[in-house]
Amino acid sequence: MIQIEHVYKSFSGRTVLHDVSLEISEGCTQAIIGQSGSGKSVLMKHLIGLLRPDRGRILVNQVDIGQINYSELREVRQQFGVLFQGGALFDSMSAFDNVAFPLRTFTRKTDQEIQLEVQKCLDLVQLSNIGLKNPDELSGGMRKRVALARAIALRPRYILYDEPTSGLDPETSNAINQLIKGLADRLDITSVVITHDMHSVLSIADHVAFIHNSRMHWNGSVDELQDSDDEILRSFITANEYRIGPSSSS
Amino acid sequence: MSSAFKSLREMKMYRENFQTELIRIGIDSIPIVSLAAAFSGAVTTVQTAYQLVSPLIPPKIIGAVVVPSLTMELAAVVTGFILSGRVGARIAAELGTMRVSEQIDAIEAMGLNSVGFLIVPRVLAGIVMVPVLYITACLVGTFGGILAAELTGVVTAGEFLQGAREHFDNFGPYFGLIKAFVFGFLITAVSCYIGYYTHGGADGVGRSTTRAAVMSCVLILIADLVLAVLLL
């Protein structure tokens, strides 16, 4: 379980997170939504200790990650897989080596075992034959899928997705959404999805938290979200429906 | 036990990175450093001949001036300047791109120490390879000087080497090696620091690259003077 307790964060005097609290249960898919610049990605970086809160605390399995040393923090981070917004694939390595990287670094598997494991991960993200290609030879959707394969290579307990469908066409976005849902079900992973794409939220999330003006404005299940009459939340959802077209959100 | 094993696996990755950097910083720089050193040696020889040689001064004095100039100053500074542009800018651009494309965050998020993984191998490779390049520059520069002397006819190779031997100061090469060691550390450490803390997208990477090259050159000049004052 991940607990975010009264987190405050500001950069150069500009408040990005103000008294944000949230509890993410094991096995569920939690979406964190909000407008661009509302602090969603900053909150995600707090979950793995890439950023430290000015006040408040983050607990991962009851461990306050602000109170542990760097070596303990690294142990906590190894329970996470992270899909960054642009994929963050290492340019100097092929797609295969990107996925193999965590296996080579953190496991004692032989080269043959690593090859099998990488192939399994690439199969899971439906990219079986692109292993030798470099990241710059891949499309945006393929890069995100390779990054996802890398994120699940060590079978993490939690996966964090930062804007998994941003910059992708609707068809590829749907494929990524299905992939996220499929992985959560098949690998029993707790997922945290940072997004402003309501179509994505409705397809994959169990719970939704809405950040508005740096504060946790609304928090509840997807059913509650659809029934909510909160004006600001409705306005955010409506804007999204308008952008993606009413038919695709229904 | 498991964490000790993990450390060993990580050490293997760090070692591989270190070996790659030895090649990229050291071996790959040999042609350009050699070229610059050869021309420096040749030009110093021709200019020394022009300034010093007269019926009252023996021609062998050219070797006595050129070789210490190379070992104590030119080989180290020319190598440093070339590496500031070639290696410093590359390191800053590489780490800067990794920073703005979240690759460094990805390394940290996996539970790897990004400083240990990216910066330490580069700085260590700089400290090891710049002295090696300095030695190469001294040898090639001396050869360039001899060649220029022979081709222009100002002094024979024998006289050049005789002059160099007679006025050889044992401390000269050590002084040059100390400089090369310090320059190697400065170029890689400054460029890594600037690249690692890049922000602002492609524009930020461009600024970091320029800053790394300029800062490395300025620090080399300052360190050159400080070492001369302290050690001579």
Interface residues (C-beta under 8 A of the other chain):
Chain A: K45 I48 L50 Y70 S71 R74 E75 R77 Q78 F80 V82 F84 Q85 G86 A88 L89 F90 D91 F101 P102 R104 T105 F106 T107 R108
Chain B: S3 F5 K6 R9 E10 M13 T97 M98 S101 E102 Q103 D105 A106 E108 A109 M110 G111 L112 N113
